[in-house]
Amino acid sequence: MIRAAAIQPRSLPFSLAAQIHARPDHQPVSQGNLFVGYPIVITCDRTMASSYHGLMFLGFSACIPTGTLPEWVYYPLFCPNAPADAEGRLRFANAGMRRIEAALLANGFRREDIIVAHPEHLDKAVTADTKIISISSNDPLGVGPATSTFVEIWGGEGRMAHKLRELLNHLSIKKHRPFIFLGGPGAWQLSVNEAKQKALGVDCVVVGEGEITAPKLFRQVLDGGRASLPRTVDGEPVPLEQIPDIVGGTTIGLVEATRGCARSCAFCVPSVKKVRSRPVERILAEVQVNMDAGNTGVILHGEDMLLYQSDGLKVNSEAVTNLFERVHSAPGVKFMGISHVSLSSIVSSPQTVQDISRIMELGTKRRPVNYYQVGIETGSPKLIGRHMRGKVFPYAPEEWPHVVREGFRISHENHFVCCATIIMGLPGEEPDDVQQTIDVVRSLKPYKCVIIPLLFTPMLTTRLEYATAFHKGDLTALHDELVTACWDHNLTWAQPIWTDYGHNAHPVLKASVGLVARYGPRLLRNQILRNAKRRKNGGVRA
């Protein structure tokens, strides 16, 4: 039997105490399938509730639309379930969710009133006691650049949009009707589409940073002020000293080292955020949190990790190498990775790349290579000068093709694999710009890397938010040639890359994804060629 707990005083500066029974043991009491829920539930769609076999780049498979692979194949192979405890609490969660959890705790909310929950266990976490559900979403409508590009190629629906809708239709949510907040990188999609927001049942969308804004909004709801909240709220920028340290493990140990980007690309959301580099000791504290949670390594996250503690756009090599040395030698850390770097930073400080490669012990049997994301976006100096002049600094826009080639060469020689993007249809793009991009892509043939062509998608808060989106029907014969060049390159390198990337994977996973790496790019390339032929003949793909 569940014992009735007396209502006890709360330390919260709002009236939650009168609404929720206290749990003296700081855990929800449960017996069988009966649970006392949490006032605040932080969760995500199913595509984010995974550790991706410890291979972060498998997470990008969520951009592959539904219908291309059966769910019974896709989820075990690319996106296995993240572990959860008996109450449905995620052991490892998205870093953004962890940051909101930390912000609430730093603002007087009680740990026992908050759960970071697995989306498939909401029946355990959500009850009549639940007042708020906070959802993090990367692509709530399936219109992000990567998802929309693959949907254009294959058809179907964006997998993240499908799983978000499934989450919002969960029986526990429908039954208890808590107030629903939605944030995360894709929140802008709903902020500009109120009809979709209402149809999904999302009460308030928070665009931007949430550590200061979320606690205020949550208090207002808990104090009975939900009716006066607007449909969309812009998150207040968070000063460096107010970014709270996480208190739980993140997916594959991702730790935020920097926030924002000073390169100011016109199409990119992080470029509108002030750059902040977190102190080494704060980073190391979050590394330790991840080790205590059971992670065995970390991924350092920043829009350009080579600009950690930089003065503007000049690489601070000493600060970067010190950070990597400290993290690599931290107790319990058996591996480390990097999320993003800039090609210009690589070229301006090749010694820094060489140093961190040495620190990470790359080129060895144990660590043959490592990976980071870079943006090529275009091979056109004209478009670089128009939309992303800061991307090429300290070089001139005219030098961009050379910077790209040098960045890939330096990375390749230091055992880093670049996972790069191309953006087709940037405003002002002309045939010469596309041809220049084709030439750059073909020049990268000697270097082990992946190049993904994307369709331009204007995003809220960027300088190009009102520009016209680029769709499949806008593709020209030159675009088809560019896409084919990218996938010819990927077809060449897919198998060697997976051999290195998955060298420590379970043999079944290694063999299964190896088959995808061997035949997937070829199948995708063939589909692209069929679509191009239909466009040339004036037909419409079925």
PyMOL commands that set and color helices and strands:
alter all, ss='L'
color gray80, all
select helices_A, chain A and resi 15-18+46-48+52-54+56-63+71-78+95-106+111-113+119-125+145-154+159-168+171-176+188-191+194-200+213-222+226-228+240-242+251-253+270-272+280-293+305-307+317-328+343-348+350-359+381-387+389-392+397-413+431-443+472-474+477-501+507-536
alter helices_A, ss='H'
color red, helices_A
select strands_A, chain A and resi 30-31+34-35+40-44+92-93+114-116+132-136+179-183+204-207+232-234+249-250+254-256+258-259+276-277+297-301+335-338+370-377+416-424+449-455
alter strands_A, ss='S'
color yellow, strands_A
deselect
rebuild
show_as cartoon
